[in-house]
Amino acid sequence: MEFLADASAGVEGEAERRELKRRLKAAVDALEPKQRAVFAATELSGKSFRQLSEERGEPVGTLLSRKCRAVKALRAALEDWKNQVKGKGGFYAGT
C-alpha cells in the first residue's frame, strides 16, 4: 500500500495505520463470500487465477470478474476515510 506513512510519522501516523488496517479488514469482511475468497486467495495466499480455476472448477474469467468487483468495493469502502484523513493533513495529504 504505497500511501502508508513511513515509520518516522510518529504516534499520529501509527494511529492512522491502525485505523486503516481496521477499516480494510471490515471492508474485506463485508465482501460477498465468493469475492472475498478470490481476493484472499490471490492477495494473501499468492495463488494465480489459473490455480484457482483448476482448484475450484470455475472459469478464469469468472474469478477475474469477482476479484475486480472485490477491489472496486474495497476502494469505495475506503474512499470516504481517505478523504477525511487527507483533509486533516494525515498521510494521504500529499497524494
Residue, then its C-alpha position, 0 to 999 in steps of 0.5 A: m500500500e504505497f500511501l502508508a506513512d513511513a515509520s518516522a510519522g510518529v504516534e499520529g501516523e501509527a494511529e492512522r495505520r491502525e485505523l486503516k488496517r481496521r477499516l480494510k479488514a471490515a471492508v474485506d469482511a463485508l465482501e460477498p463470500k465468493q469475492r472475498a475468497v478470490f481476493a484472499a486467495t490471490e492477495l494473501s495466499g499468492k495463488s494465480f487465477r489459473q490455480l484457482s480455476e483448476e482448484r475450484g472448477e470455475p472459469v478464469g474469467t469468472l474469478l477475474s470478474r469477482k476479484c475486480r468487483a472485490v477491489k472496486a468495493l474495497r476502494a469505495a469502502l475506503e474512499d470516504w476515510k481517505n478523504q477525511v484523513k487527507g483533509k486533516g493533513g494525515f498521510y494521504a495529504g500529499t497524494 
